[in-house]
Amino acid sequence: MLPEELTWENGRKYTIDRVTEIRQASAAKAGGQGDRYTIFVRGRQSYLFFERNGSLTGNNLGRWFVERKAA
C-alpha cells in the first residue's frame, strides 16, 4: 500500500514524488499510532500517517493524515 497523491482539506491535490521509509511510529502532534511514511512532495520532506481501524469488520481499514505544521 503506497500512497501516490495527497488531497488537502481545501481540495488541492499534490503528487507524492517518492516514499523513502515506512515504519511504525506515533504522531506526536496529533496522537495515534500507526505507520509513518516519509514522503517527498515538490522536493520537501513530510510525514504521512496511516492509522489502522481497530475493528476487524467493515470497509473502513483506517485513516490517512498529515500532521499540521506549526504556524
PDB file of N, CA, C and O in Angstrom:
ATOM      1  N   MET A   1       0.859  -1.168   0.000  1.00  0.00           N
ATOM      2  CA  MET A   1       0.000   0.000   0.000  1.00  0.00           C
ATOM      3  C   MET A   1       0.906   1.231   0.000  1.00  0.00           C
ATOM      4  O   MET A   1       1.421   1.631   1.044  1.00  0.00           O
ATOM      5  N   LEU A   2       1.093   1.819  -1.158  1.00  0.00           N
ATOM      6  CA  LEU A   2       1.921   3.021  -1.276  1.00  0.00           C
ATOM      7  C   LEU A   2       1.070   4.194  -1.760  1.00  0.00           C
ATOM      8  O   LEU A   2       0.421   4.103  -2.802  1.00  0.00           O
ATOM      9  N   PRO A   3       1.074   5.287  -1.013  1.00  0.00           N
ATOM     10  CA  PRO A   3       0.308   6.465  -1.426  1.00  0.00           C
ATOM     11  C   PRO A   3       0.954   7.128  -2.634  1.00  0.00           C
ATOM     12  O   PRO A   3       2.176   7.129  -2.777  1.00  0.00           O
ATOM     13  N   GLU A   4       0.121   7.691  -3.500  1.00  0.00           N
ATOM     14  CA  GLU A   4       0.611   8.355  -4.705  1.00  0.00           C
ATOM     15  C   GLU A   4       0.248   9.832  -4.752  1.00  0.00           C
ATOM     16  O   GLU A   4       0.876  10.607  -5.473  1.00  0.00           O
ATOM     17  N   GLU A   5      -0.770  10.222  -3.981  1.00  0.00           N
ATOM     18  CA  GLU A   5      -1.280  11.589  -4.064  1.00  0.00           C
ATOM     19  C   GLU A   5      -1.911  11.991  -2.734  1.00  0.00           C
ATOM     20  O   GLU A   5      -2.480  11.161  -2.025  1.00  0.00           O
ATOM     21  N   LEU A   6      -1.800  13.283  -2.406  1.00  0.00           N
ATOM     22  CA  LEU A   6      -2.471  13.847  -1.235  1.00  0.00           C
ATOM     23  C   LEU A   6      -3.548  14.799  -1.706  1.00  0.00           C
ATOM     24  O   LEU A   6      -3.345  15.541  -2.667  1.00  0.00           O
ATOM     25  N   THR A   7      -4.679  14.785  -1.048  1.00  0.00           N
ATOM     26  CA  THR A   7      -5.707  15.790  -1.287  1.00  0.00           C
ATOM     27  C   THR A   7      -5.842  16.593  -0.009  1.00  0.00           C
ATOM     28  O   THR A   7      -6.273  16.069   1.018  1.00  0.00           O
ATOM     29  N   TRP A   8      -5.471  17.876  -0.071  1.00  0.00           N
ATOM     30  CA  TRP A   8      -5.504  18.746   1.098  1.00  0.00           C
ATOM     31  C   TRP A   8      -6.941  19.100   1.450  1.00  0.00           C
ATOM     32  O   TRP A   8      -7.840  18.886   0.636  1.00  0.00           O
ATOM     33  N   GLU A   9      -7.178  19.633   2.637  1.00  0.00           N
ATOM     34  CA  GLU A   9      -8.540  19.915   3.089  1.00  0.00           C
ATOM     35  C   GLU A   9      -9.252  20.955   2.226  1.00  0.00           C
ATOM     36  O   GLU A   9     -10.482  21.023   2.240  1.00  0.00           O
ATOM     37  N   ASN A  10      -8.503  21.766   1.476  1.00  0.00           N
ATOM     38  CA  ASN A  10      -9.128  22.739   0.572  1.00  0.00           C
ATOM     39  C   ASN A  10      -9.390  22.152  -0.819  1.00  0.00           C
ATOM     40  O   ASN A  10      -9.847  22.857  -1.719  1.00  0.00           O
ATOM     41  N   GLY A  11      -9.097  20.848  -0.988  1.00  0.00           N
ATOM     42  CA  GLY A  11      -9.347  20.175  -2.249  1.00  0.00           C
ATOM     43  C   GLY A  11      -8.160  20.137  -3.194  1.00  0.00           C
ATOM     44  O   GLY A  11      -8.199  19.438  -4.207  1.00  0.00           O
ATOM     45  N   ARG A  12      -7.106  20.876  -2.879  1.00  0.00           N
ATOM     46  CA  ARG A  12      -5.922  20.890  -3.740  1.00  0.00           C
ATOM     47  C   ARG A  12      -5.189  19.555  -3.654  1.00  0.00           C
ATOM     48  O   ARG A  12      -5.044  18.985  -2.573  1.00  0.00           O
ATOM     49  N   LYS A  13      -4.729  19.063  -4.801  1.00  0.00           N
ATOM     50  CA  LYS A  13      -4.058  17.766  -4.870  1.00  0.00           C
ATOM     51  C   LYS A  13      -2.568  17.946  -5.096  1.00  0.00           C
ATOM     52  O   LYS A  13      -2.133  18.833  -5.830  1.00  0.00           O
ATOM     53  N   TYR A  14      -1.795  17.084  -4.449  1.00  0.00           N
ATOM     54  CA  TYR A  14      -0.340  17.090  -4.574  1.00  0.00           C
ATOM     55  C   TYR A  14       0.130  15.675  -4.885  1.00  0.00           C
ATOM     56  O   TYR A  14      -0.277  14.719  -4.225  1.00  0.00           O
ATOM     57  N   THR A  15       0.980  15.546  -5.880  1.00  0.00           N
ATOM     58  CA  THR A  15       1.562  14.257  -6.220  1.00  0.00           C
ATOM     59  C   THR A  15       2.706  13.967  -5.263  1.00  0.00           C
ATOM     60  O   THR A  15       3.544  14.830  -5.003  1.00  0.00           O
ATOM     61  N   ILE A  16       2.735  12.753  -4.743  1.00  0.00           N
ATOM     62  CA  ILE A  16       3.844  12.327  -3.887  1.00  0.00           C
ATOM     63  C   ILE A  16       4.972  11.876  -4.816  1.00  0.00           C
ATOM     64  O   ILE A  16       4.820  10.923  -5.580  1.00  0.00           O
ATOM     65  N   ASP A  17       6.104  12.578  -4.737  1.00  0.00           N
ATOM     66  CA  ASP A  17       7.234  12.286  -5.618  1.00  0.00           C
ATOM     67  C   ASP A  17       7.861  10.935  -5.298  1.00  0.00           C
ATOM     68  O   ASP A  17       8.183  10.157  -6.196  1.00  0.00           O
ATOM     69  N   ARG A  18       8.033  10.665  -3.987  1.00  0.00           N
ATOM     70  CA  ARG A  18       8.609   9.379  -3.594  1.00  0.00           C
ATOM     71  C   ARG A  18       8.356   9.099  -2.122  1.00  0.00           C
ATOM     72  O   ARG A  18       8.143  10.011  -1.322  1.00  0.00           O
ATOM     73  N   VAL A  19       8.385   7.827  -1.788  1.00  0.00           N
ATOM     74  CA  VAL A  19       8.286   7.358  -0.404  1.00  0.00           C
ATOM     75  C   VAL A  19       9.643   6.751  -0.082  1.00  0.00           C
ATOM     76  O   VAL A  19      10.102   5.847  -0.779  1.00  0.00           O
ATOM     77  N   THR A  20      10.288   7.247   0.975  1.00  0.00           N
ATOM     78  CA  THR A  20      11.638   6.762   1.289  1.00  0.00           C
ATOM     79  C   THR A  20      11.692   5.831   2.482  1.00  0.00           C
ATOM     80  O   THR A  20      12.667   5.096   2.642  1.00  0.00           O
ATOM     81  N   GLU A  21      10.655   5.843   3.334  1.00  0.00           N
ATOM     82  CA  GLU A  21      10.674   4.969   4.510  1.00  0.00           C
ATOM     83  C   GLU A  21       9.252   4.738   5.000  1.00  0.00           C
ATOM     84  O   GLU A  21       8.400   5.624   4.931  1.00  0.00           O
ATOM     85  N   ILE A  22       9.014   3.535   5.495  1.00  0.00           N
ATOM     86  CA  ILE A  22       7.742   3.197   6.138  1.00  0.00           C
ATOM     87  C   ILE A  22       8.098   2.500   7.438  1.00  0.00           C
ATOM     88  O   ILE A  22       8.849   1.524   7.442  1.00  0.00           O
ATOM     89  N   ARG A  23       7.554   3.007   8.557  1.00  0.00           N
ATOM     90  CA  ARG A  23       7.820   2.360   9.837  1.00  0.00           C
ATOM     91  C   ARG A  23       6.713   2.643  10.828  1.00  0.00           C
ATOM     92  O   ARG A  23       5.937   3.582  10.651  1.00  0.00           O
ATOM     93  N   GLN A  24       6.638   1.836  11.868  1.00  0.00           N
ATOM     94  CA  GLN A  24       5.670   2.045  12.930  1.00  0.00           C
ATOM     95  C   GLN A  24       6.111   3.267  13.734  1.00  0.00           C
ATOM     96  O   GLN A  24       7.273   3.376  14.125  1.00  0.00           O
ATOM     97  N   ALA A  25       5.176   4.182  13.975  1.00  0.00           N
ATOM     98  CA  ALA A  25       5.511   5.381  14.750  1.00  0.00           C
ATOM     99  C   ALA A  25       4.230   6.038  15.215  1.00  0.00           C
ATOM    100  O   ALA A  25       3.158   5.819  14.652  1.00  0.00           O
ATOM    101  N   SER A  26       4.360   6.849  16.252  1.00  0.00           N
ATOM    102  CA  SER A  26       3.209   7.619  16.718  1.00  0.00           C
ATOM    103  C   SER A  26       3.278   9.016  16.132  1.00  0.00           C
ATOM    104  O   SER A  26       4.355   9.523  15.820  1.00  0.00           O
ATOM    105  N   ALA A  27       2.118   9.627  15.990  1.00  0.00           N
ATOM    106  CA  ALA A  27       2.036  11.010  15.524  1.00  0.00           C
ATOM    107  C   ALA A  27       2.067  11.888  16.774  1.00  0.00           C
ATOM    108  O   ALA A  27       1.057  12.029  17.463  1.00  0.00           O
ATOM    109  N   ALA A  28       3.211  12.469  17.059  1.00  0.00           N
ATOM    110  CA  ALA A  28       3.412  13.206  18.306  1.00  0.00           C
ATOM    111  C   ALA A  28       2.432  14.369  18.467  1.00  0.00           C
ATOM    112  O   ALA A  28       1.922  14.597  19.564  1.00  0.00           O
ATOM    113  N   LYS A  29       2.163  15.102  17.390  1.00  0.00           N
ATOM    114  CA  LYS A  29       1.280  16.272  17.482  1.00  0.00           C
ATOM    115  C   LYS A  29      -0.198  15.898  17.454  1.00  0.00           C
ATOM    116  O   LYS A  29      -1.019  16.558  18.092  1.00  0.00           O
ATOM    117  N   ALA A  30      -0.541  14.845  16.719  1.00  0.00           N
ATOM    118  CA  ALA A  30      -1.950  14.501  16.524  1.00  0.00           C
ATOM    119  C   ALA A  30      -2.405  13.320  17.378  1.00  0.00           C
ATOM    120  O   ALA A  30      -3.603  13.073  17.511  1.00  0.00           O
ATOM    121  N   GLY A  31      -1.460  12.601  17.949  1.00  0.00           N
ATOM    122  CA  GLY A  31      -1.809  11.400  18.699  1.00  0.00           C
ATOM    123  C   GLY A  31      -2.060  10.252  17.756  1.00  0.00           C
ATOM    124  O   GLY A  31      -2.107  10.439  16.540  1.00  0.00           O
ATOM    125  N   GLY A  32      -2.220   9.078  18.298  1.00  0.00           N
ATOM    126  CA  GLY A  32      -2.479   7.911  17.475  1.00  0.00           C
ATOM    127  C   GLY A  32      -1.215   7.144  17.169  1.00  0.00           C
ATOM    128  O   GLY A  32      -0.110   7.674  17.286  1.00  0.00           O
ATOM    129  N   GLN A  33      -1.379   5.909  16.781  1.00  0.00           N
ATOM    130  CA  GLN A  33      -0.273   5.007  16.482  1.00  0.00           C
ATOM    131  C   GLN A  33      -0.558   4.330  15.160  1.00  0.00           C
ATOM    132  O   GLN A  33      -1.695   3.942  14.892  1.00  0.00           O
ATOM    133  N   GLY A  34       0.454   4.183  14.338  1.00  0.00           N
ATOM    134  CA  GLY A  34       0.261   3.517  13.058  1.00  0.00           C
ATOM    135  C   GLY A  34       1.534   3.500  12.257  1.00  0.00           C
ATOM    136  O   GLY A  34       2.631   3.447  12.814  1.00  0.00           O
ATOM    137  N   ASP A  35       1.392   3.545  10.949  1.00  0.00           N
ATOM    138  CA  ASP A  35       2.538   3.538  10.045  1.00  0.00           C
ATOM    139  C   ASP A  35       2.861   4.963   9.628  1.00  0.00           C
ATOM    140  O   ASP A  35       1.978   5.729   9.242  1.00  0.00           O
ATOM    141  N   ARG A  36       4.150   5.305   9.712  1.00  0.00           N
ATOM    142  CA  ARG A  36       4.594   6.628   9.268  1.00  0.00           C
ATOM    143  C   ARG A  36       5.357   6.472   7.962  1.00  0.00           C
ATOM    144  O   ARG A  36       6.349   5.748   7.882  1.00  0.00           O
ATOM    145  N   TYR A  37       4.876   7.163   6.949  1.00  0.00           N
ATOM    146  CA  TYR A  37       5.511   7.168   5.640  1.00  0.00           C
ATOM    147  C   TYR A  37       6.305   8.463   5.505  1.00  0.00           C
ATOM    148  O   TYR A  37       5.745   9.552   5.631  1.00  0.00           O
ATOM    149  N   THR A  38       7.602   8.349   5.250  1.00  0.00           N
ATOM    150  CA  THR A  38       8.410   9.524   4.939  1.00  0.00           C
ATOM    151  C   THR A  38       8.245   9.766   3.447  1.00  0.00           C
ATOM    152  O   THR A  38       8.614   8.930   2.622  1.00  0.00           O
ATOM    153  N   ILE A  39       7.682  10.926   3.111  1.00  0.00           N
ATOM    154  CA  ILE A  39       7.369  11.225   1.708  1.00  0.00           C
ATOM    155  C   ILE A  39       8.044  12.520   1.278  1.00  0.00           C
ATOM    156  O   ILE A  39       8.443  13.340   2.105  1.00  0.00           O
ATOM    157  N   PHE A  40       8.161  12.681  -0.029  1.00  0.00           N
ATOM    158  CA  PHE A  40       8.635  13.932  -0.612  1.00  0.00           C
ATOM    159  C   PHE A  40       7.580  14.436  -1.582  1.00  0.00           C
ATOM    160  O   PHE A  40       7.129  13.709  -2.467  1.00  0.00           O
ATOM    161  N   VAL A  41       7.195  15.697  -1.401  1.00  0.00           N
ATOM    162  CA  VAL A  41       6.241  16.377  -2.274  1.00  0.00           C
ATOM    163  C   VAL A  41       6.896  17.684  -2.690  1.00  0.00           C
ATOM    164  O   VAL A  41       7.243  18.512  -1.848  1.00  0.00           O
ATOM    165  N   ARG A  42       7.061  17.861  -3.985  1.00  0.00           N
ATOM    166  CA  ARG A  42       7.718  19.056  -4.525  1.00  0.00           C
ATOM    167  C   ARG A  42       9.089  19.285  -3.888  1.00  0.00           C
ATOM    168  O   ARG A  42       9.480  20.421  -3.618  1.00  0.00           O
ATOM    169  N   GLY A  43       9.807  18.195  -3.654  1.00  0.00           N
ATOM    170  CA  GLY A  43      11.160  18.278  -3.123  1.00  0.00           C
ATOM    171  C   GLY A  43      11.257  18.480  -1.620  1.00  0.00           C
ATOM    172  O   GLY A  43      12.363  18.561  -1.084  1.00  0.00           O
ATOM    173  N   ARG A  44      10.131  18.564  -0.928  1.00  0.00           N
ATOM    174  CA  ARG A  44      10.142  18.785   0.520  1.00  0.00           C
ATOM    175  C   ARG A  44       9.695  17.522   1.251  1.00  0.00           C
ATOM    176  O   ARG A  44       8.723  16.872   0.866  1.00  0.00           O
ATOM    177  N   GLN A  45      10.428  17.193   2.314  1.00  0.00           N
ATOM    178  CA  GLN A  45      10.109  16.007   3.106  1.00  0.00           C
ATOM    179  C   GLN A  45       8.948  16.286   4.051  1.00  0.00           C
ATOM    180  O   GLN A  45       8.837  17.372   4.619  1.00  0.00           O
ATOM    181  N   SER A  46       8.096  15.296   4.206  1.00  0.00           N
ATOM    182  CA  SER A  46       6.984  15.373   5.144  1.00  0.00           C
ATOM    183  C   SER A  46       6.671  13.963   5.619  1.00  0.00           C
ATOM    184  O   SER A  46       7.219  12.989   5.103  1.00  0.00           O
ATOM    185  N   TYR A  47       5.788  13.862   6.603  1.00  0.00           N
ATOM    186  CA  TYR A  47       5.371  12.561   7.111  1.00  0.00           C
ATOM    187  C   TYR A  47       3.883  12.385   6.880  1.00  0.00           C
ATOM    188  O   TYR A  47       3.080  13.275   7.162  1.00  0.00           O
ATOM    189  N   LEU A  48       3.537  11.231   6.367  1.00  0.00           N
ATOM    190  CA  LEU A  48       2.149  10.847   6.137  1.00  0.00           C
ATOM    191  C   LEU A  48       1.886   9.637   7.023  1.00  0.00           C
ATOM    192  O   LEU A  48       2.674   8.692   7.042  1.00  0.00           O
ATOM    193  N   PHE A  49       0.784   9.668   7.751  1.00  0.00           N
ATOM    194  CA  PHE A  49       0.480   8.588   8.691  1.00  0.00           C
ATOM    195  C   PHE A  49      -0.738   7.801   8.232  1.00  0.00           C
ATOM    196  O   PHE A  49      -1.678   8.359   7.665  1.00  0.00           O
ATOM    197  N   PHE A  50      -0.707   6.500   8.485  1.00  0.00           N
ATOM    198  CA  PHE A  50      -1.872   5.653   8.287  1.00  0.00           C
ATOM    199  C   PHE A  50      -2.180   5.011   9.632  1.00  0.00           C
ATOM    200  O   PHE A  50      -1.378   4.246  10.168  1.00  0.00           O
ATOM    201  N   GLU A  51      -3.348   5.330  10.168  1.00  0.00           N
ATOM    202  CA  GLU A  51      -3.789   4.791  11.449  1.00  0.00           C
ATOM    203  C   GLU A  51      -4.839   3.727  11.179  1.00  0.00           C
ATOM    204  O   GLU A  51      -5.892   4.010  10.607  1.00  0.00           O
ATOM    205  N   ARG A  52      -4.547   2.510  11.590  1.00  0.00           N
ATOM    206  CA  ARG A  52      -5.462   1.391  11.330  1.00  0.00           C
ATOM    207  C   ARG A  52      -6.707   1.482  12.201  1.00  0.00           C
ATOM    208  O   ARG A  52      -6.651   1.928  13.347  1.00  0.00           O
ATOM    209  N   ASN A  53      -7.823   1.053  11.643  1.00  0.00           N
ATOM    210  CA  ASN A  53      -9.078   0.958  12.373  1.00  0.00           C
ATOM    211  C   ASN A  53      -9.000  -0.273  13.272  1.00  0.00           C
ATOM    212  O   ASN A  53      -8.540  -1.326  12.831  1.00  0.00           O
ATOM    213  N   GLY A  54      -9.439  -0.160  14.521  1.00  0.00           N
ATOM    214  CA  GLY A  54      -9.399  -1.276  15.456  1.00  0.00           C
ATOM    215  C   GLY A  54     -10.396  -2.369  15.144  1.00  0.00           C
ATOM    216  O   GLY A  54     -10.237  -3.500  15.603  1.00  0.00           O
ATOM    217  N   SER A  55     -11.422  -2.051  14.372  1.00  0.00           N
ATOM    218  CA  SER A  55     -12.458  -3.028  14.043  1.00  0.00           C
ATOM    219  C   SER A  55     -11.979  -3.957  12.935  1.00  0.00           C
ATOM    220  O   SER A  55     -11.350  -3.518  11.972  1.00  0.00           O
ATOM    221  N   LEU A  56     -12.279  -5.223  13.078  1.00  0.00           N
ATOM    222  CA  LEU A  56     -11.890  -6.200  12.060  1.00  0.00           C
ATOM    223  C   LEU A  56     -12.951  -6.385  10.993  1.00  0.00           C
ATOM    224  O   LEU A  56     -12.737  -7.121  10.029  1.00  0.00           O
ATOM    225  N   THR A  57     -14.097  -5.727  11.149  1.00  0.00           N
ATOM    226  CA  THR A  57     -15.170  -5.847  10.166  1.00  0.00           C
ATOM    227  C   THR A  57     -15.444  -4.488   9.532  1.00  0.00           C
ATOM    228  O   THR A  57     -15.063  -3.450  10.073  1.00  0.00           O
ATOM    229  N   GLY A  58     -16.096  -4.507   8.400  1.00  0.00           N
ATOM    230  CA  GLY A  58     -16.449  -3.262   7.718  1.00  0.00           C
ATOM    231  C   GLY A  58     -15.472  -2.915   6.611  1.00  0.00           C
ATOM    232  O   GLY A  58     -14.473  -3.604   6.401  1.00  0.00           O
ATOM    233  N   ASN A  59     -15.779  -1.832   5.906  1.00  0.00           N
ATOM    234  CA  ASN A  59     -14.975  -1.414   4.758  1.00  0.00           C
ATOM    235  C   ASN A  59     -13.902  -0.391   5.101  1.00  0.00           C
ATOM    236  O   ASN A  59     -13.017  -0.136   4.284  1.00  0.00           O
ATOM    237  N   ASN A  60     -13.960   0.201   6.290  1.00  0.00           N
ATOM    238  CA  ASN A  60     -13.009   1.240   6.673  1.00  0.00           C
ATOM    239  C   ASN A  60     -11.789   0.601   7.327  1.00  0.00           C
ATOM    240  O   ASN A  60     -11.851   0.180   8.482  1.00  0.00           O
ATOM    241  N   LEU A  61     -10.677   0.528   6.592  1.00  0.00           N
ATOM    242  CA  LEU A  61      -9.449  -0.069   7.122  1.00  0.00           C
ATOM    243  C   LEU A  61      -8.699   0.870   8.054  1.00  0.00           C
ATOM    244  O   LEU A  61      -7.955   0.423   8.927  1.00  0.00           O
ATOM    245  N   GLY A  62      -8.894   2.166   7.869  1.00  0.00           N
ATOM    246  CA  GLY A  62      -8.190   3.141   8.687  1.00  0.00           C
ATOM    247  C   GLY A  62      -8.276   4.522   8.068  1.00  0.00           C
ATOM    248  O   GLY A  62      -9.108   4.783   7.200  1.00  0.00           O
ATOM    249  N   ARG A  63      -7.388   5.414   8.536  1.00  0.00           N
ATOM    250  CA  ARG A  63      -7.401   6.775   8.005  1.00  0.00           C
ATOM    251  C   ARG A  63      -5.980   7.249   7.746  1.00  0.00           C
ATOM    252  O   ARG A  63      -5.036   6.880   8.444  1.00  0.00           O
ATOM    253  N   TRP A  64      -5.862   8.074   6.725  1.00  0.00           N
ATOM    254  CA  TRP A  64      -4.603   8.725   6.381  1.00  0.00           C
ATOM    255  C   TRP A  64      -4.641  10.142   6.923  1.00  0.00           C
ATOM    256  O   TRP A  64      -5.695  10.778   6.919  1.00  0.00           O
ATOM    257  N   PHE A  65      -3.495  10.649   7.394  1.00  0.00           N
ATOM    258  CA  PHE A  65      -3.441  12.060   7.800  1.00  0.00           C
ATOM    259  C   PHE A  65      -1.997  12.564   7.804  1.00  0.00           C
ATOM    260  O   PHE A  65      -1.041  11.795   7.903  1.00  0.00           O
ATOM    261  N   VAL A  66      -1.884  13.872   7.693  1.00  0.00           N
ATOM    262  CA  VAL A  66      -0.601  14.572   7.781  1.00  0.00           C
ATOM    263  C   VAL A  66      -0.701  15.499   8.974  1.00  0.00           C
ATOM    264  O   VAL A  66      -1.710  16.185   9.136  1.00  0.00           O
ATOM    265  N   GLU A  67       0.318  15.536   9.809  1.00  0.00           N
ATOM    266  CA  GLU A  67       0.319  16.465  10.942  1.00  0.00           C
ATOM    267  C   GLU A  67       0.436  17.893  10.417  1.00  0.00           C
ATOM    268  O   GLU A  67       1.139  18.154   9.441  1.00  0.00           O
ATOM    269  N   ARG A  68      -0.255  18.799  11.071  1.00  0.00           N
ATOM    270  CA  ARG A  68      -0.149  20.215  10.695  1.00  0.00           C
ATOM    271  C   ARG A  68       1.214  20.764  11.092  1.00  0.00           C
ATOM    272  O   ARG A  68       1.772  20.400  12.127  1.00  0.00           O
ATOM    273  N   LYS A  69       1.730  21.635  10.258  1.00  0.00           N
ATOM    274  CA  LYS A  69       2.984  22.322  10.564  1.00  0.00           C
ATOM    275  C   LYS A  69       2.699  23.455  11.546  1.00  0.00           C
ATOM    276  O   LYS A  69       1.613  24.036  11.525  1.00  0.00           O
ATOM    277  N   ALA A  70       3.646  23.766  12.386  1.00  0.00           N
ATOM    278  CA  ALA A  70       3.483  24.889  13.322  1.00  0.00           C
ATOM    279  C   ALA A  70       3.458  26.199  12.534  1.00  0.00           C
ATOM    280  O   ALA A  70       4.213  26.378  11.578  1.00  0.00           O
ATOM    281  N   ALA A  71       2.601  27.086  12.941  1.00  0.00           N
ATOM    282  CA  ALA A  71       2.455  28.376  12.225  1.00  0.00           C
ATOM    283  C   ALA A  71       3.573  29.326  12.538  1.00  0.00           C
ATOM    284  O   ALA A  71       3.597  30.443  12.021  1.00  0.00           O
TER     285      ALA A  71
END
